[in-house]
Amino acid sequence: MKFQAPRGTHDVLATEDPLWFGTIVKTMEELAAAYGYNRIQTPGFEDTGLFQRTAGQGSDIVQKEMYTFADRSDRSITLRPEGTAPIARAYIEHGLHREPQPVKLFTIAPMYRYGAPGKGRYREHWQWSVEAIGSADPAIDAEVIQLYSELLRRLGVTQWKLHLNSIGDPNCRPAYVERLNAWLDANEHLLDDDAKLKRQTSPLQVFDVKNPAVRAALADAPKIGENLCDECEAHFTAVKSFLDAYGVPYTLDPTLVRGLDYYAKTTWEFIGPMENENSTISGGGRYDGLVEAVGGPATPGVGFGAGIERLILAVEAEGGVAPERAIDVFVAADGAARERVLPVIAELRRRGLACDTDYAGRSLKGQLTQAGRVNAKVTVIAGVDSATIRRRGEGEQVVGLDDLLDTLSP
């Protein structure tokens, strides 16, 4: 049989590795450290109830996209569709609420959602999740937003827009939902089946429909921004003020609700240069009720998720390329020289140099060709007693084989 990767998944090959891990993931990790966020890794699957309780029964994740199955003990298990709920669960389970707040965490991990595959859209996709749990300060909202804009700056992505909104909280949302339901009743003929289904479980989710005609009709519906309580209004004003101070431009989007029920107050999306429904490269918001919903104390929180595959498309759209792959030292050797030179290679690796040699039985000429293929900075031609060192852009140097290690060591 001939096997292929399952539909909606992809292999990250060596040709993609320099941009994927060498640039993007490395920059994410550097930024997280610079902003005081610590790594957390949660399991790839969780109890199904965790996502049903937090994402909301009307969300696309629960209705259409979760990979759910019964394990051998007949427990309902779901592959992780998003990173925030598992991190909130770990925050409670390990007593992180007893540590100094906020607890600032990040993860870079695969997520699983069943949907129609497309460009930048995979059923298994990699995501950077950044969460700050334990602070209601609007300045932390602005920080995590500015953090992602700084990632884009460092990666050379300039074609992006930040859409920003506040969806209120349990104090002011009920009055708004009443107004929204009245409008939806009067305009039910404008809704498709998807919008009607979303409305049954969470009326705000009607704004998350994909049908362009329905989205256009909803432009006339009441907006949550018209019903914010004084506290939510003050919080949103402060978020905008901090973003202005950071110099992060944004566009107010009164219909932006995101696709999960646990969001409250600030919500946002970064829109990249792709001209399709998959143009969102990052999205997040505040989730002050999430920790309490999964069994913890009342705890504010804010964070975002950012897909790596879509970010790569945004980088490439602006001419970004992977850094040049290179190896520090390639040793060409044959015959008796191999036995003497292999310990030298091992010691150079211990000292921090990337080294390789031939294991395919190539001739000396073929080994030198291979050194060029791997873009070796230094090529060593090892003989029984001496070695010729070739450095790019420099002349040759001949040393005794016993002196090779000290000559090449950094």
C-alpha positions in Angstrom: 0.0 0.0 0.0 1.0 3.6 -0.6 0.4 5.8 2.3 0.0 9.6 2.3 -0.5 12.2 5.0 -4.2 12.4 6.0 -6.2 15.1 4.1 -5.9 18.4 5.8 -2.5 17.7 7.3 1.0 18.4 6.0 4.6 17.5 6.7 7.1 20.2 7.6 10.1 19.3 5.4 13.7 20.4 5.8 13.2 23.0 3.0 10.5 24.7 5.2 12.4 24.2 8.5 14.6 27.4 8.3 11.6 29.7 8.0 9.3 27.6 10.2 11.5 26.9 13.2 14.6 28.8 12.4 12.9 32.1 12.0 9.2 32.2 13.1 9.2 29.8 16.0 12.5 31.2 17.2 11.2 34.7 17.1 8.0 33.7 19.0 10.1 32.1 21.7 12.4 35.2 22.0 9.4 37.5 22.2 7.7 35.5 24.8 10.8 35.5 27.0 11.3 39.3 26.4 7.7 39.9 27.6 7.9 37.6 30.6 5.8 34.7 29.3 6.8 31.1 30.3 6.3 28.0 28.2 3.6 25.5 29.1 2.7 22.3 27.2 -0.6 20.7 27.7 -1.8 17.3 26.4 -2.9 16.9 22.8 -6.3 15.7 23.9 -8.6 16.6 26.8 -12.0 15.6 28.2 -14.6 16.6 25.7 -16.6 18.5 28.3 -13.7 21.0 28.7 -14.3 22.4 25.2 -18.1 21.9 25.2 -18.3 24.0 28.4 -15.9 26.7 27.3 -16.3 27.1 23.6 -20.1 27.1 23.7 -22.6 24.7 22.1 -23.3 27.2 19.3 -19.7 27.6 18.3 -18.4 26.2 15.0 -15.8 24.3 17.0 -18.4 22.3 19.0 -21.0 22.0 16.2 -18.7 21.1 13.3 -15.0 20.9 14.0 -14.0 18.8 17.0 -12.3 15.5 16.6 -14.1 13.6 19.4 -13.9 9.9 20.1 -14.5 7.3 22.9 -11.3 5.9 24.3 -10.9 2.2 25.4 -12.5 3.1 28.7 -15.4 4.7 26.9 -14.5 8.2 28.0 -15.3 11.0 25.6 -12.0 12.5 24.4 -11.4 15.4 22.1 -8.2 16.4 20.3 -7.2 19.9 21.3 -9.0 22.4 18.9 -7.6 25.5 20.6 -5.0 26.4 23.3 -6.7 28.6 25.8 -9.1 26.2 27.6 -6.4 23.6 28.2 -4.1 26.3 29.7 -7.0 27.5 31.9 -7.6 23.9 33.0 -3.8 23.5 33.9 -3.9 26.9 35.7 -6.6 25.5 38.0 -5.3 21.9 38.3 -1.8 23.0 39.4 -2.8 25.8 41.7 -1.3 28.6 39.6 -3.8 31.1 41.1 -1.7 30.9 44.3 1.3 32.3 42.4 2.0 36.0 41.8 -0.5 37.3 39.3 -0.8 37.5 36.4 0.6 34.2 35.3 2.0 34.7 31.8 2.1 31.5 29.7 2.6 30.5 26.1 2.6 27.3 24.1 3.5 26.4 20.5 1.6 23.3 19.6 -0.6 21.5 17.0 -4.4 22.1 17.1 -7.1 19.9 15.4 -10.2 21.1 13.7 -12.3 19.3 11.1 -13.1 21.6 8.3 -12.6 22.0 4.5 -8.9 22.2 3.9 -7.5 25.1 1.9 -4.6 27.4 1.5 -3.5 28.3 5.1 -6.2 26.1 6.5 -5.3 22.7 7.9 -7.1 20.1 10.0 -3.9 19.8 12.0 -2.4 23.2 12.3 0.3 24.8 14.5 -0.6 27.6 16.8 1.1 30.1 19.1 -1.1 30.6 22.2 -0.2 33.5 24.5 -2.2 33.9 27.8 -2.1 36.3 30.7 -4.3 34.9 33.5 -5.0 36.7 36.7 -5.2 40.4 35.8 -8.1 42.7 34.8 -5.8 45.6 33.9 -6.7 46.9 30.4 -2.9 47.5 30.0 -2.4 43.7 29.8 -4.9 43.5 26.9 -2.8 46.1 25.1 0.4 44.3 25.9 -0.6 41.0 24.3 -1.9 42.9 21.2 1.3 44.9 20.9 3.3 41.7 21.4 1.8 40.2 18.2 2.3 43.4 16.3 6.0 43.3 17.4 6.2 39.7 16.0 4.9 41.0 12.7 7.4 43.8 12.7 10.4 41.5 13.4 9.2 39.2 10.6 8.9 42.0 8.1 5.1 41.7 7.7 3.7 45.2 7.0 0.4 44.3 5.3 -1.9 43.8 8.3 -4.9 45.4 10.0 -6.0 45.1 13.6 -9.8 44.9 14.1 -10.9 45.8 17.6 -14.1 45.6 19.6 -15.6 45.2 23.0 -18.5 42.7 23.5 -19.3 43.8 27.1 -19.7 41.4 30.0 -22.5 39.6 31.9 -23.6 42.9 33.4 -24.4 44.8 30.2 -24.8 42.0 27.7 -28.3 40.8 28.7 -29.9 44.1 27.8 -28.1 44.1 24.5 -29.1 40.5 23.7 -32.7 41.5 24.3 -32.4 44.3 21.7 -30.5 41.9 19.3 -33.2 39.2 19.6 -35.9 41.7 18.8 -34.1 42.7 15.7 -33.4 39.1 14.7 -37.1 38.3 15.2 -38.1 41.1 12.9 -35.5 40.1 10.3 -35.5 36.4 10.5 -36.0 36.1 6.7 -32.5 37.5 6.3 -30.9 34.7 8.2 -29.6 31.4 6.8 -29.7 28.1 8.6 -26.3 28.5 10.1 -27.2 31.9 11.6 -30.5 30.5 13.0 -28.6 27.6 14.6 -26.1 29.9 16.2 -28.8 32.1 17.5 -30.5 29.3 19.4 -27.5 28.8 21.6 -25.8 32.2 21.7 -27.3 35.1 19.8 -24.0 37.0 19.6 -22.6 34.1 17.5 -24.8 35.2 14.5 -22.1 37.8 13.8 -19.7 34.9 13.3 -21.5 33.5 10.2 -19.5 33.1 7.0 -22.3 33.9 4.5 -21.5 37.3 2.9 -25.2 38.1 2.4 -26.1 37.5 6.0 -23.0 39.4 7.2 -24.1 42.4 5.1 -27.6 42.2 6.5 -26.3 42.1 10.1 -24.6 45.4 9.5 -28.0 47.0 10.4 -28.4 45.0 13.6 -27.9 46.7 17.0 -24.2 46.7 18.1 -22.9 45.7 21.5 -20.9 48.9 21.6 -24.1 50.9 21.9 -25.0 49.0 25.2 -21.7 48.9 27.1 -22.0 49.5 30.8 -19.8 52.2 32.4 -17.2 49.7 33.5 -16.9 48.0 30.1 -16.8 51.4 28.4 -14.0 52.6 30.7 -12.1 49.4 30.2 -12.3 49.6 26.4 -11.4 53.3 26.4 -8.3 52.4 28.4 -7.3 49.6 26.0 -7.5 52.0 23.1 -5.5 54.6 24.9 -2.7 52.1 25.7 -2.7 51.0 22.1 -2.4 54.6 21.0 0.5 55.0 23.4 2.2 51.9 21.9 1.6 53.3 18.4 -0.4 50.2 17.3 -3.0 51.2 14.7 -6.5 49.6 14.9 -9.9 49.7 13.2 -13.0 49.6 15.4 -15.2 46.6 14.2 -18.6 46.7 16.0 -19.6 43.2 14.7 -16.4 41.4 15.8 -17.4 38.8 18.4 -14.9 36.0 17.7 -16.1 32.4 17.6 -16.0 31.2 21.2 -18.5 31.9 24.0 -15.9 32.5 26.7 -14.8 36.0 25.4 -15.9 39.2 27.2 -14.9 42.8 26.9 -11.9 43.2 24.5 -11.9 41.1 21.3 -9.6 41.5 18.3 -8.3 40.0 15.1 -5.2 40.6 13.0 -6.0 40.4 9.3 -3.2 39.5 7.0 -2.6 40.1 3.2 -4.5 37.0 2.0 -7.7 37.9 0.2 -9.9 35.1 1.4 -11.9 33.9 4.4 -8.7 32.6 5.9 -7.1 36.0 6.1 -7.2 36.1 9.9 -3.6 35.4 11.1 -4.3 35.9 14.8 -7.3 36.5 17.1 -8.0 36.8 20.8 -9.7 38.6 23.6 -10.5 38.8 27.2 -12.1 35.8 29.0 -12.8 36.8 32.5 -15.3 34.0 33.1 -13.3 31.1 31.6 -11.4 29.9 34.7 -14.5 30.0 36.8 -16.4 28.1 34.1 -14.1 25.1 34.4 -14.1 24.9 38.2 -11.7 27.6 39.4 -12.1 30.8 41.3 -13.3 33.9 39.5 -10.2 34.9 37.6 -9.7 37.5 34.8 -7.6 36.5 31.7 -6.7 37.6 28.2 -4.8 36.0 25.4 -4.7 35.1 21.7 -4.0 32.3 19.3 -1.9 32.7 16.1 -1.6 30.1 13.4 1.9 29.5 12.1 0.9 28.3 8.6 -1.1 31.5 7.9 1.7 33.6 9.3 4.1 31.9 6.9 1.8 32.9 4.0 1.9 36.5 5.2 5.7 36.5 5.4 6.0 35.0 2.0 3.5 37.5 0.5 5.9 40.2 1.3 8.9 38.5 -0.1 10.2 36.9 3.1 12.5 33.9 2.6 14.0 31.3 4.8 17.5 32.0 6.0 20.3 30.3 4.2 20.9 26.8 5.6 24.5 26.2 6.4 26.7 23.7 8.2 29.9 24.9 10.0 32.2 22.1 9.0 32.0 19.2 6.4 34.8 16.7 6.6 35.7 14.7 3.4 37.7 11.6 4.2 38.2 8.1 3.0 40.3 5.1 3.9 42.3 5.1 7.1 41.6 8.8 7.7 37.9 8.1 8.6 38.7 6.3 11.8 41.0 9.1 13.0 38.7 12.0 12.0 35.3 10.7 13.4 36.4 11.4 17.0 37.4 14.9 15.9 34.0 15.5 14.4 32.3 14.3 17.6 34.5 16.7 19.7 33.7 19.6 17.4 30.0 19.0 17.8 30.5 18.9 21.6 32.2 22.3 21.3 29.1 23.7 19.5 29.9 23.4 15.8 27.5 21.8 13.3 29.6 19.1 11.6 28.9 16.4 9.1 30.7 13.9 6.9 29.9 11.4 4.2 28.0 8.2 4.9 27.0 7.3 1.3 30.3 5.9 0.0 30.9 8.9 -2.3 34.3 9.4 -4.0 36.4 12.3 -2.7 35.1 14.4 -5.6 31.5 13.5 -4.7 32.2 14.4 -1.0 33.3 17.9 -2.0 30.2 18.3 -4.1 28.1 17.3 -1.1 30.0 19.9 1.0 28.7 22.5 -1.5 25.1 21.1 -1.3 25.0 21.5 2.5 26.5 25.0 2.2 29.5 24.2 4.4 31.3 27.2 5.7 34.5 25.2 6.1 35.4 22.1 4.1 38.1 19.7 5.5 39.9 17.2 3.2 41.3 14.8 5.7 44.3 12.6 4.9 46.1 10.0 7.0 48.5 12.5 8.7 47.3 15.9 7.5 44.2 17.9 6.6 43.5 20.7 4.1 41.1 23.3 5.3 39.1 25.4 2.9 37.2 28.4 4.2 34.8 30.2 1.9 36.4 33.3 0.5 39.9 32.4 1.8 42.8 30.3 0.7 43.7 26.8 1.7 45.4 25.9 5.0 47.2 22.6 5.6 47.6 21.4 9.2 48.6 18.1 10.8 45.6 15.9 11.6 46.5 16.1 15.3 46.2 19.9 15.1 42.8 19.9 13.2 40.7 20.1 16.4 42.4 23.1 17.8 42.5 24.9 14.4 38.7 24.5 13.9 37.5 25.1 17.4 35.6 28.3 18.0 
